[in-house]
């Protein structure tokens, strides 16, 4: 019998795949989500590391680290940030939270939180430190009135970054200016460093980071029953083997593309109406093809006898002629039920006409985003995608390494397609050496999906021990020197402690745009 139901991966992505990590969908949080008005696409990005590696966690913490924290506890923290959880993909190595405003990834040893719009991300940082201390049992210090929390875990390292905002005057809390954000971080951490990378009067990117073995500020005495464990590890954490599990954290790198002024034709695929039309066409085309295949198959059977008569031996050996004209390949002969003509008519599923994960998966496939890390190479990869009303798109990808056990990476994509505020971001920590592709190839593929008028790229790469010992810095930035269809406007390389950072800014050859928004009110 021909099955014309929606394929599983179009309805409950990604949990419909066999062997997938657990997917939890918060349907209440999806009510009243609307991106009709101008939206601040550029995200605020926070990484808090409590250990240099998932295998170097403090003894008191346990192997689960931050992953032992219940989702309800994280949701309380996210309330301070002003965003909600849409769905969660849980896996052995990382839990990926798809949010109403971007994403969160929870590893045993670190948390990555990325939020867009007018969210107040840094308002949730003290709560993150408190949760890591009280729930995950990381080493922590006593209460501090400045931090405003009962206790705070002592992080290994902290990173905070963002590009210049499109609508800086609409930000709230500590995000009204870069200066306010730095003050907020300096109140928590001792010895942090703040940078502006790029042209002050052009496209630029902000970065704040702390040194390894970060100290809270003002310095506080650890609790007597909770000694601080100082991690004596090289900056690029080592390849280790423990309990039969191999982890390669020496390949620590993060690639981020921040794209604005998307081509209107390319942006259309991230509108609900367009996605629904694509889904409808695909749905009925599959049904049409299935029926044609069934008819062809039936015809090949009938061709065995031009008279469409089948010879059957009756009891006693006399032949019986049976006419096959009444056979209906769409009837369910197994239970004797024969549907009426109206019931045979296909009905387009409601899931493919409204915002949600079903259309999110359609867009992920149709746009080519799911092909950046293809299933042929990453069979265990899972993509959790969501399409908003009337437009807007978010997706998290969980990418287990096909070669290294216990090593799982991520990618995340967020799109605001409206012409007056169009923006898309792509971020991944899948090592280039694991993909077998040049970094430039990945950038070219992603840029081809959106065709932005301009975009910036940041690439963080951890140094190994030999690079830390040499006085001659390794040449960086040549991995993506040329991007087809674009000219490079800016290139900056920073030699940071433990990392090399490459920043590049590109503009499309045929793009006719205006001056960039500078990102600071009153600049």
N, C-alpha and C positions, 0 to 999 in steps of 0.2 A: 504494500500500500504506500502511496506517495504521501510524504509528510510535508505539509506546507506551513508548519509552525515557525515562529521566529527562531533562528539558530540561538542556542544557549548563550553564546558569547555576545549577543546583541541585547540581552535582557538583564543579566546580572553580572556583568563584567566586574572583576575577573574571577569570581568564585565559581563560575560554571565550568572552568577547566578542571580536569582531573588533577589531583595532587596539588592544587593551588593552596597558598596560605589562606588563613581564615579571613573572610571579609565581613565587616559589620557596617551596616548603613543606618545612619541617623536620619530617618525620614522627617522627623519634626523640624530639624534644622533646615531642611530644604524648603520649607514653607516661607513665602514672602521674600525669597531671594530674587532680586531684580537689579539689572545693571543698566537701566534706562538712562540715568543721568551721567554726567561726566565723571569718570572714574580715574583715580590715581593708580595706574598700573605698576610703576616701578616699586619694587618690594624693599622692605627692610629685612636684612638677613643676619641672623644671630647663630653662632656656633659656640656651644659651651662644652669643653672637654673636661671630664673629671679624671681621666686617666689617659696615658699615651696610647693605650692599646686595650682591646677587650680581654686580653690575656695578662694584663698587668694591673688588674683591679685590686684594690686593697683587700686584705683578708676578711675584714669585717663586712665588706660589701656583699660578697657572694658572687657567683659566676653570672647571675642574671643582670647585675648592675641596675641601670635605669629601667630596664625592661620589666622589672618586677612591679613598677609603679602602675596601679590600676588606671584605666582610661578615665574613670570618673574623676580621679585626682588631677590628671592633666587638664580635663575640661574646666575645672575650677580655676586653674591658672590661666587658661585661654579666655575665660570670662573677663579677666583683668586686661587682656589684650584686645578685647572686643571682637572676637571671632568665634565661630562654632565649628564643631566637627561634623563633616558630612558622611565620611566613611573611614574605615580603618582596615588596612591589609596587614595582618600579623604573620610574621615569619620567624624562623629560628634566630636570625641574626639582626633583624631590624623590623620595627613596626612603623608603617607609613600612614600618616594621618592626612587625609584630604580635607581641607578646611574651607569654610565659606569665603575666606580671604587667604588663599594660597595653601601652604603645606607645613607639616612637621614630621621629622624623622627621629625615631628614638632607637639608638644603639645601646648596648650595655655600657659603653664608656663615654658616650657623648650624645648631645641633643642638638638638632638643627631645626630652627624655627624661622620660617619665611612668611611674612605677611605683607599684604598690599593695602590699598585704600588709605583710610585714615585710622588704621589700627594703631594702638599704642604698645608696640612690641616691648620696648624697654621697661614698661610698667610691670611686665610679667617676669622680668629677670630675677628680682629678689625672691619671688615665689618659687622659681625654678631651683635656686640655691637652697631654699628651705626644704623643698620636696626631696632633693637629692640627699640632704642630710637626714631627714626624719624617716623617709620611706625607703630609700635605696641604701641608707646607712653608709654614705661616704663620709670621710673625716670632715669635721666641721668645727666652727668656732661658736663661742657663746653669743648671746643676744647683743644686738647693736642698734642703738636708737636711730642712727643715720640710715641704716639699711632697712629698718622698719619691719624686721622679721624676728621670730623667736630664736632662730639659729640659721646658719648659712654654711653649706658645704664649701670646701676650699677647692676651686677648680684647678685643673692642670694648666689650661690655657683657654682664652676667650677671644673670639673674633666677631666683629660687628661691621657690616658694610651696607652700602646702598649707592645708587646713582643719584644724580640731581633729580629732584621731584619735578613733575609736570605742573602741579598745583600746590606749591609750598605753603601758600597762605591758608590752605584748608586743613593743615595738619594740627594735631592736638598733643597735649601733654609735653613730653620731652622732645618731640619730633618737629617742633616749630622751626628749628635751625640746627645745623651741624654743631654749632657751639653748645647749644643746650644738650644735645645728645652726648657730646664728649663730657660735659659736666656731670651728667647723670651716671655715666660709666666710671668716671674718676672718683665719684663718691663711693663706689663699690670696690674698686681695684686699685692697687698701688703700682705705680710705674707703667701704666698703659701708654701706648703711643698712638697718636692720631695723625692721619694723612689725608690730603686731598690730591688725587692723582688725575692728571689731565689739565686742560686749560681752564683757568678760573673764569674766563669770559666765553667758554664753550662747553662742550660735553665733558663731564668729569665724573669721578667716582670717589666715594669716601670710604676710608678704612680705619678701624680702631682695632688694635690687638694688644694682648698682654704677652709677657715673656713666659717661658716654661716655668712651672711651679709657681703659679700666680699667687700673690698675697692679697688678702682682703684689706681694705683700708677703712678706717684706721686699723692698724694691726691689733689683733685680738688674741687672747690666750686660748688655745684649744682646751676643750674639756678634759679633765684628768683621765677619764675612762675612755677617751677617744683620741689616742695619739695620732699626730699627723705623720703620714708615710711620705717621705720625700722620694720621688721617682728619679733614679739615676739612670736615665736612658738617653741614647742619641736622639737628635731631633727627628730624624726619619726613623720611625719605630721599626724594629727588626722583624725579619722573617722568623717565625717561631713555630715549633711543633709541640703540641701538648694534648694529651688524651686522644691521640689519633686524629687531631684536627689541625690542619695547616692554614695559617693565616699570613697573608702578605700585606702588611700595613706600610711597608717601605715604598709602596706605589701610591702613597697619599697624594692625590692631585684633584683639583676641582676646576672644572671649566664652566664659565658662565657667559651666556650671550644675552645682551640687553638690547632689544630692538624697538625702534620707534618708527612712526610714519609708514605703516604697513601698506603695501599695495592694495587698493580697494578690492580688486578681483580676488586676490588671495585671502583677504580678510573675510570675504563673504561666507567661506566655509565654516566660520565660527559663529554664524547666526542660526538661531533655532529654525526659522522658516526654511533656510537653505538646507540645513542638515536633515530636516524632516522630509523634504522633497527628495534628497538623495536616498534616504532610507526607504522611502516609498517605492522609488524606482528599482532599487535593489531587491526589495521584497517581492514585488510582482514579477520582476524578471526571473528571480529564482523559481517562483511558482510556475511561470510559463515554461521555463526550461525543463522543470521536473515533469510537467504534463507531456511535453513533447517527447522527452526521453521515454516516458511510459508508453506513449502511443507507438513510438518507433519499436520499442521492445515487443509490444503486442503484435505489431505488424510483422516482425521477423518470425514470430511463432506462427502467425496465420499463413505466411509465405510457404510454410512446409506443405500446405494443402491449398491450392488455388481456389477451391470451392469453399474454403473455410469450414471444412467438415473434418471431424476427428473420428477415427475408427476406434471403436471400443468393442471388445469381445464380450458378448452376452453369455450368460450361462448356457452351455450347450454349443458354444462356438460360433453362433450366428452374429455377423457384424451389426452394429447399431450406428446410425448417422446422427450426430448432434450438431445443430447450428449454433455458432458461437457469437452471433450478432448481438446478443443481449448482455454480453460481458461488460461490466462497468469497473474500470481499474481503480476508481476512487471510492467504490463501495467497500464497506467493512464486512466481508463475507464470514469472518471468523465468528461474529456474534449475531449474524443475520440481520443487522441494522442497515437500512438503505436510506441515506439522507435525501431530503427533498431538494429540488433544484435551487431553491433560495438558500438552503444551508450549504450547498456546494460553493456558492459565491464567496470569494475571499473577502475578509474584513481586515482592513489595515489596523494593526495593533495600536492601542492608545499609547503604549509606552514609547512609541516612535513618533509621537506628535507633541510631547510635552518635555520640559526640561528634565534632566536626570542622567543617570549612569548609562541608560540604553543608548541615547543619542550621543552621549560622550564617547562611547565605544565606536559608534559609527564615524564620528569626526576623527577620532584617533586613527582609525584604519584608512579612511578616505583621504585624509590630508597627508598621510605618509609618516606621521609621528611614530606609530607603532613599528615602523620599519627601520628606525634609526638603530635599534638593537634588535634585529630580526629573530623570530622564533627558531629559525633554522640553526642559528649559532647559540642562542640562549633559550633552550627549550623550556626552562623553568621560570622564565621572566613573566611577570604579571603587570598589566597596566590597569590602573583604576582611574577612570576618566569621568568627567561631569560637564554637561553643557547647561548654561544658565539661560534664563529668560530676560530680555529677548535675544541676548547674545552674551558671549563670554565663555571661556573654556578653561578648565583646570585638569591636570593629570599628574599622577604619581606613577613612576615605574620602579618596581623592585626587581633587580637584576642579579641573581645568583651567578657567581663565576662558574663557567663550565669546566674550569681546570683546577681551581683551588678550593678545597672543601672549607666550609665555614667562612667564606669571603663573599659577602653580598653587598652590592652597590645600589645606587639609586639614580634616577633622573626625575626631574619635575619640570612641567611646562605650564605657563599661565598666559592667557591671551585676553586682551581688551581690544576688540576690533573696531570700535566706533571711530570714524575718520578724524574727529576733532581731538581725540585722546588715544589714538591707536598705539598699542604697545604689546610686545610679547617677550617672554623670558624663557630661556632654556638653561637648565643647570644639571650637571652630572658629575659624579666622582668615579665613573667607570674608567679605569686606567686605559690610556691609549695603547699600551703594550698588550692589553688583554683583547682589544677589539681587532688587532691586526690591521688597523687603518691609521692613516695619518690624522693628526688633530684637524688639519685643514679640510680633510674630507668630511669629517663630522660637521664642522662649521658650515661647509658648503651645502650639505644636505639639509640642515636645519634652516639656513638662510633661504634656500630655495623654496621651502614651504611657505614662508611669510613674505619674502621679497621686501624687506624693510628699506625705507629711504636711507636710513643710517642706523648703525649699531655699534656697540662697543663690546669688546671681549676681554675677560680677565681669566688668567690661567695661574692658579696656585700649584706649585710643585714642591714637594718636600725634598730637601737636600739629603744625601746620604753622608755617612761619616767622613768619607774621603773629601767631599766637597767642603765640609765644615773646617777641615784641617788645612786646606790650601789657601794661599793668599791671592790666587788668581781666580776670579769668579768664572763659573762655567757660562759659556755663551748661551743665552736663552732667547726665545722669541722667534726663531727661524722656523718653527713648526707650522706656522700659519701665516707666512709672509704675504702670500698672494691669494685673494679670494676673487674668483671669477665674477666680473660684472661690477666690481667695487674698487675704489681707490683708497689706499690707507692714508689717513689724514694725520694720525698721531700714533706714536709708539713710545712707551715708557717701560723700563725694566727696573725693578727694585730688588736689591739684595737684602732680604729681611732675615732675622735670626730664625734659622731652621727652614726657611722657605725662600723660593724665588718667585716673584710676582711679575707677570707680563700683562700690561694693559695696552690695548690697541683700539683705535676708533676708525670706522670706515664710513664712507658715503657712496651710494650707488651712482654710477656714471651719469645716468639719465634722470637723476632725481632733481626736482626743482622745488626746494623747500626753503623755509625761513630760518632764522637764527634759533639756536637751541634755547630752551628755558633754562635759566641758570640755577634754579633750585634753592635759592635763599631769598626770603622776603626782604625787600629793601636793598637788594644788592645794587 
